[in-house]
Every structure is written in C-alpha cells, then in structure tokens.
Amino acid sequence: MSNPPDLIQFAQYLTVGWVVDLFSGTPSQGIYGSPGQDIPIPTPAGTADAVVLPLGYPARPVRNPVLEATLTVIFDFGGRNWFVYEPLPGHEVPVRKALSPWSSRWPAGHPAGESW
C-alpha cells in the first residue's frame, strides 16, 4: 500500500475510530494494541500492516515546574492588577443607566411615575 490515496484512506479509517472513541468515552471503534504489536487491517487495496507506537510518559517534564509556577503567579497578578484596561479621560464609552424593577420608567413629574 504505497499509493498516497490509499494511505490517506487508511489514515482516515484509523483516525475516525479514535475520534469516535474520544467523544464516546469508550474504546469501541478504534484499533488499539500493545506497543510494537503488528496489526493487519483489511482494506480495498489489500491488507495494511499497522505497528503500534511505543508511547509513554516523557523522561522529564516538558517545562520546569518552578518556571511554570513563577510565570503563573506573575501573569495571574498582572492580569488582575496591571493589565486592566481603563479608557483614557475623555474617551469613555457612554453607558445608559439600566432600568431596574424598582426604578421608575417615567420621567419626573409624569403621572404614571408617581409612587402609590
């Protein structure tokens, strides 16, 4: 199976099963095996051989945990205190006062706006 269209169909076949399993939460549609296992898969162009990759945990963390914690503290603090947007004086956006059920919808002096 060295024809690119066949390889694309094979990759789609494998991927669809894994994605269905991902969203259903059960390993029922995908093709799984143990690391290094050879799995024959029948296709219209013949039998394809898939080899399960030996995936595992990385030998060390991708990022330094101390650096990760430091950056988290800096950006959390900065996001709450320093990187806050406030418009420049004279460039504020006009905001209408929202009406509440307890405020009058009528202008002062209007007969319907008088209290009971």
Secondary structure, 3 states (H helix, E strand, C coil): CCCHHHHHHHHHHHHHHHHHHHHHCCCCCCCCCCCCCEEEEEECCEEEEEECCCCCCCCCCCCCHHHHHHHHHHHHHHHHHCCCCCCCCCCCCCCCCCCCCCCCCCCCCCHHHCCC
